[in-house]
Amino acid sequence: MARAKRHYIPGQIWHITHRYHKREFLLKFAKDRKRWLHWLYEAKKRYGLVILNYAVTSNHIHLIVVGDKERDVIPDSIKLIAGRTGQEFNQRKNRKGAFWEDRYHATAIESGDHLLKCLVYIDLNMVRARVVDHPSEWPFCGYNEIQEPKRKKVLIDYDELTRLIGFDSYDEVQKYHKRWVDAYLGDGKNIRDEKWTRSIAVGNRSFVERVKSLMGVLAIGRKSIEAGETYQLREPAVPYGAHFGVKKGNIGAENTYFWDVIL
C-alpha cells in the first residue's frame, strides 16, 4: 500500500504521536522509558530540537516540538530517538523485528490557547488510562518539568514555551498550566479527543485554512471540521507513513516539503 506523503511547515508547532509495533506494551518498565527520555535529551543536544512537552507511555509516545528552518532537525531527531530506543531494547531482550509502527502522525498545533490545551491533554494521558490519579505521579511526562523546571538535563524550552503560549512570564505558564489540569480533572472533561492525535492541524479557522493553503496539492481531499471555537483539518482514510530518504517534493508551495519518516 502506498505511503502517504507528510508535510512540513518551518516554524510550526507539531504534536507527534508514535506507537510501538502492533501497539504492544514494550516500554512497560521505568528503565526503558528512561532510555527514551535519554535519547530525547541527546536529540536536543545534537540537533537543537526545540521541545515543548512530552509523554512516554507503555505503548506509545507524545512529543510537542517546534519546526526550524533546518528541515532535517525533527526527522533526524525522531530517527535518533526511535532508532536507538528500539535497538537497545531489542538487544537487551534478545528480540528481533520492528519496535515501532512504521507510521507516526504529526499534527500542526496553533500557538496560544490551543497549544496550552494540547500540553494539558498530553499530561493527562496516563490519568485517562487510569494508571495514575494526577499527572504529577507519572514522571515520564512533562508536567513536573513544567511545574518545577530542571537545572540539569533540561528537556523543555521554557522561554519558547512562554512565547508560543503568549504569556509575559514563565510564572504565568506554570499557573495556567496547573489551573487547566486541575479544571479538567475536576469537571470530568478528561476524555480522549481524536483531534489532537488524528488531525493534520488544530486551531482557529484562519490557522487551519492557512495550513491547508500551505499544503498546496496535498490538501486535496482534506476537510476542515468545526467543533465549537476549534477547527481541525482532517485526513481522508489513508495510512500515514514516510521515508527518511525523501527530503523534498514539489507540492506547489515553496515553504512546505515532504516530511516522511519510516523506521
N, C-alpha and C positions, 0 to 999 in steps of 0.2 A: 504494500500500500504506500502511495506517495506520501512523503512527509511535508507537513505544512511549513511554509516559509515564515520565519519570525521577522519582526520589525524592530527597529531600534531608533529612538529619537534622542540625540545628545542633550544632556542636562535634565532629562526626565527622571522622575522618581518611579522605581519599579518594585512591585511586590512579586517576589519569585517564590514559587512553591515547587517542591520536587519530592516524589515518593520513592520509597525503596522498592526493589523488584517484587512484583506481584503483591505489593502492599504488605510485605512481610514485616514483622516486628524485629528488625535486625539490630537496631540500636536500643535495645531494652535495658542495657546496663549503663550505669553512670559513666564508667570509664570510656565506653565507646562514644557517648555523646560528648564527652570532654575532648576527645580526639577531633571530632568535627569542629568544635569551637577553636581548638588549637590551629587547625588549618584555615579557619576563617580569619584568625589573627594574622597568620602568615600571608594570606592574600592581601590583607590591608597593608602589611609592611612591604611586600614585594611590588604590588601593582598600584597602591594608593586607592584601594577600594573604599568608597565612602559608604559607611554602614549607618543606618538609622534605627534598625531594630532587627531582631532575630528570634527564632524559637526552634529548638531541636526536640522532636518527639520520638517515640519508639518506631514509628513507621513513615514519617515524613518530616520535612523541614520547611520553615518560613524564613524569608530574608527580605528586608527592605533596603534597597541601595539606590544610589543616585548615579545616573549615567554621566560620563565625562566626554570631552571632545575626543579623547583617545578611544577609538572604537573597540579595542580589544580588552579593556580593563575588566569589564564584567564577564565576558566569555572566558578569559584566561583565569579569572578568579574562581569561577564555578568549576572549570576544568581541574584546577589545583585542589580545591576543597573536596569535590566529589570523588575525583580520581584517587587522591591519597587516602581518603577515608575508606573507600571500598577496597583498595589494595591492602591496607593494614588489616582490615577486618578479615578479609579472605585468607591472608597469610596466617594470622593468629588462630583462626578457626579451621584451617586446612580446608577451606571452602572454595569451590570453583563456580564460575558462572557470573552473570551480571549481578551487581549490587544495587544499581539504580534502575528505575524505569528510564528508558532512553528518551522519553519526552518530559520536559518540565514546562511549566507555564509561567509567563511573565505578564503582569497587569500594570498598566500605567496608572499611577495614582496622582490626583491633583493635590497640590500643596494646600496648607491651611487646615480647615476642619476635617476634610476628607483624609488627609494624612494622619491626623490625630486619631480619628475613628479607626483607621487601619491598624495603627500601633496598638490600640486597645484590643481590637479583635484578635490580633496575634497573641498578645499577652494572656488573653483569656482562653486560649486553645485547650490547655490541659484542665481547666475548670469545666469547660464544656464536656470534656471526656471523662469527667468525674474522677480524675486522678488526684487532684488537689482541690481545696476549698477556696484558695486565693492564689493569684499568680506569684506572689512573693515566696510561696512554698515550692515553686518549680525553678531551680537555679539555672536551668538551661534555656531561659528566655531573657529578653532584655528588660523586663520590668524592674528588677533590683538594680541593674546598672543605670537605668534612667533615674530612679529614685535616689540611689546612693552612688554617684559617679565614682568610677575606679581611678586609681592613680597609676596602676601598673596594668599592662596588657589590656589597655582600653580598646574596646571594640567600637562603641558608638561615637560618632562625631557630634558632640554636644552643641557646638556652635552652628553647624549646618542644620541640625535638627531644630534648633531655636529659630533660625532664619526661615526655614521652609514651613514651619507651622505658623509663623507670623507673629511671634512674641518678641518683646523687647529684652527679656532676660530669661536665663535658663530656669530661674526660680518659678517663673510662670509656667514653663513646660512641666515641671515637676508637679506643681499644684493642680493644673487642669488634667494632666495625665492621671493622677491619683483620683481626682474627683470623678472623672468619667468611668474609670474602672469600678469604683465603688457604686456609681449610679447603675451601671449595667448589672452588677451583682445584686443590687437591691431591688430592681424593678422587674427582674425576670427577662430582660431583653438579651441575655447572653445566649443566643441561639446561633446555629450555623447559618451563614449567609453566603451564598454562592457568588455574589457579585465580587467579593474580594479575591476569589480564587479561580473563577472561570471566565471573567470578563477580560476584554482587551484593554479597556480603560474605564475608570470610575472617577466621577467628578460632577461639576455642574454642566449644564447643556453646552455652553460655549467651549469648555475644555474638551468634552467628548467629541464635539464637532471638529475641533482643531486637530485632535489626534487622528480622527478619521480622514481629514483632509491631507495631513502629512503622510499618511499611509499610501496615498495615491491609489494605484490599481489594486493594491492588497486589500483595500477597504470594500471592494465589490462583494456584495452578499452579507456584509456585516450590518447589524441592526442596532440603532440607538434606542434604548429602552428607558422609559421614565419610571422612577419609583419615588414619589414624593418630591423632595428637593434634589434628589440624587439621580444622575443619569449614568447609564453604563452602555458600553459598546460591546456587543456580544458576537462571538464567533459562530458560524454555522457548524453543524455537527461534523467537524473534520479533526482528526487527531493532530496534536502538536508534535513537533519534532525538529531536529536540527543536525547540523554537521559543522564541526569546528573549522573545517577547511573552507567553508563558504563564508567569505568575508564581505562581499558586496554584490548587489544585484541591481539591475535597472528597474525600479518600481515607479518611476515617474516623479520622484521627489528627491531633490539633492540632499536634504537633511534627514533622510531615513535610509536604512540599509538592512540587509538580511542579517539577522542575529540568530543563527541557527546552531544548535549545540546537540551533540549526541555523545554519550559516554560509553 
